[in-house]
């Protein structure tokens, strides 16, 4: 097995990161803001519109927390799949900022056909040390299972067994992955046909976090009254790939102070067991 032994509890060295307003604007465009109606989400896509304050789409947090990486070993990256993602903000993110991010492997689970590695990244303000956000990602590494580790358990889905309260549909563009990769995720699985074929895909697929960002926009539009600063947390599982150009339909259920959600593309659930928290 090429996966590093005794990964649980391993922590990387702190990474200093910075972002500027242009990074925030690019991210919003990369997850579809303004693509269908240029004037609909100007707070996400512009900084000089009269009467509109530029704010950060909360799912942007993943673009800088992913920079803190714990080495997993000599694994086959063509068989590495983003399986789960969550974040929790302690306050709205500034449009320009600097942070120090540290990641820790919290779980390594044996799923038989592969290993599931869960890593939590904590971001604090680079100057004050005040906590900004936490983000947890789970990666499935095909072929790395069977080592006799814990399989893990799964709780009940937060998605209710009833009709959704809201449905929002967005269309991704055929070049969506090429745009999203400019936010910093240059995994060739999303751009190189040869590399994608090695992973068993007919063509490059969309970044899971791009689908996650589209879904964040749908939550803001449907249950946050269009105010991105109200969305303070999201948690979801990636269940199937999205092909750039497909429509994404986000179903949302109100659940007290939060919401549950599911995202579907081409009749297939691609983001499931979703829950969101609001300020």
N, C-alpha and C positions, 0 to 999 in steps of 0.2 A: 504494500500500500504506500502510495506516494504522499499521502496526507501527513503533515507533521504530527508527531506523537505528543500527547499531553497538551493539547491546544487550550483546553478550558482554563480560564483565568489568565491567559497570556494577554499582555497589554503592550501596545505600541508606544513608541516615544511620542510625546505631544507634537502636534503639527500646527504651525502658525499659518493661518489663512486670512485672506482679505478679499472683499468684493466691492465693486463700485456700482453706481447706478446703471451703467450700461449692461452689466451682468444680469441685473434684475430685469431690465427691459427685454434682453435677449431671451432669458428663460421664459418669460411670459409668452413671447412670440413662439418659442419652441414647443410650448404645450397648447398652441392653437389660439391664444387670445388675439382677437382682432381679425382672424382669418376669414370668418364668415360675415361679420358685421364690424367694420373698423372702429366705429364710434361706441361700441357696446361696453368695452372694458378699458377705457382710457386711463383709469387710475393704475392699471397694471402695465400699460404699454407706452405711456407718454409722461414727460416730466414738465411740460410747459403748456398744458391746456388750461385755459382760463377757468378758475373755479374748481379745478380738480387737483387733488393731492396724490402724488405718486406713492403707492404702497407696494409691499412685497407679497406675492402669492405665497402662502405659508409653506407649501411643498418645496419651495426653493431651498429649504434647509438641507435637503439631501445633497445638493451640489457641492456644499463645502464640508459637510460631515463625512462624506465618502472619501475625503482625502486622507483621513487617518486609517491606515490599513495594517492589519496583522498578517504577517506572511503565513500562508496556509501550507506551503510546501510545493513540491514539483507535481502539480495537478494538471490535468488536461483541461485547459481553459475553454476549449470548444464544447465541453460538456458541462460547463458551469452555468447554472440558471439562477436568476434572481427569484427567490421563492416567496418571501414575505418582506413587508416594509411597514414601519410605523415611525411616527415622530410626535413629539410633545414640545410646544413652545412655552417658555416661561413669560414671554412678553412678545409683542409684535416685532419682527425683525426690522432693523433699520435698512434703508436703501443703500447705505454705504457703511461698511463695518469691518472690524478685524476681530478674529476669534482664535482661541487655542483649543484644539480638538484632540481628544484622547479616546482611542477605541480599545475595547476589551472583549475577548471571546467569552461569551457567557454559557454557551452550550454547544456540544458536538454530539449529534444524534445519529444512530445507525439505522438507516432506512432500508437496508438490504441491498437495493440496487445502487445506492449512493449514500453519501453523508450529508446531513444538514448542519451547517455551521452558522450559529447565531452570534452576531457581534453588536454590541451597544457602543455608540459614540456619544460622548458628552462634550458639548461646546460651551466655553465660557468666554466672556469679554476679555480680549487680549490685554487690556490695560487695567481693568478693575477686578477681574476674576469673577464677576457676577455671572451666574448661570444664564445661558441664552436658550439652550435647547438640548434635547436628547433625541437620538434617532437610532432605531434598531433595524438591522437588516439580516435576513436569513438567506444564505446561499446554498443551493443544492448542487453537490459535486457528483456527477454521474460516474459510476465505476469505483467509488471510494468507500462503499459500504461493506458490510460483512465482517466487521472487525470485532463484533461481540459487544458493542456499546449499547447504551440505553436507546430505545426506539422513540420514547417520548409519547405524550398523550395530547389529545385535542379536545377542547371544551366545546359546548354547543355553539352553533352559529348565532351571531347577534341579529341576523336578518329574519324578520318576522314572516310567518306563514300567512300573508295576506297581500292584497294589492298594494303597490307602493303609493305613497302620497305625492311623489313627483317623479317625472321621467324627463331627462334632458338628453338630447342626441347631438353629438358633434361629429363632424367628418374630419378624419385625418387626411393629409395630403400624401401622394405617392412618394414625395421626398421628405416626409416628416422626420424620419430617422436621421437623414443627412443634416437637417437643421438642428435636431436635438443634440447630436453628438458635439456640436459647438459649445454646449454648456459644460463640456469636460469629460464626458463618457465616450471615449474613442474605441470601445470594444468593437473589433471588426465583425462580430456576429451581426451587427446592425448596418453594415455597409459593404462587406466583402462577400460576394457570392460563393467563392471557393471555401472560405472559412465557415460560412453558414452551412454549406453542404456537409462539412465535417461534423457538424453538430446535429445533422439529420434534418435540416430545413431546406426546402426547395429554393428559398430566396432569403435575403436578409430580413430580419424581423424588427419590429419596433421595440425600442427600449421599454422595459416594464415601467420604469419611472416616468416615461413620457405618458403612458396610459394613466399612471397615478396622478400626474399633473393635470391632465384633462379632467380626471374625476374630481380633483380638488376644485377646479373651476366650476364644475356642475354643482358641487356642494355649496359653494359661495353663492351661485346664482339662485339655487332653489330654496335653501334654508337659512342663509346668512343675509338675506335682503341685499345681496350684491356687495356686502362689506367684507373684504378678505381678512381684515383684522379680527373678525369674530371666530374664524376657524383656528383652533389652537392645537388640535391633535387629530391624527388619522392612523388607522391600522387596517391592513388588508393583506390578502394572500393572492399571489399570482397563480392562475390555474391553467392558462393556455396562452399561446403567443398571439400577437396581433400583427397582421400584415399591413404595412403602410398603405394608406388609401381606403382602409375600411372605416365604416361608421362605428362610433362608440356610443352606446345607449346606457346611461347611468340611471338606475332606479334607486330612489331614496325613500326611506321610511323614517318618519320622525319618532324619536324615542325619548320623551322627556326633554332633558337639557341637551341631548345629542341627536345622533342619527345613525342608522344602519344603511349600508349601500351595497350595490352589486353593479358591475359593469359588464356589458355583453357586446361582442363584436361578431357579426355574421352568424347570429343565432347561438354562439358559444359563449359561455361565461368565461371571462378572462381575468376578472378581479372579483374575489368573493370574500365572504365573511368580513365585510368592511364595517368599521365603526368610526364615528367621528365625534369630536368633542368641541363644544363652542364656548366662547367667553360669555 
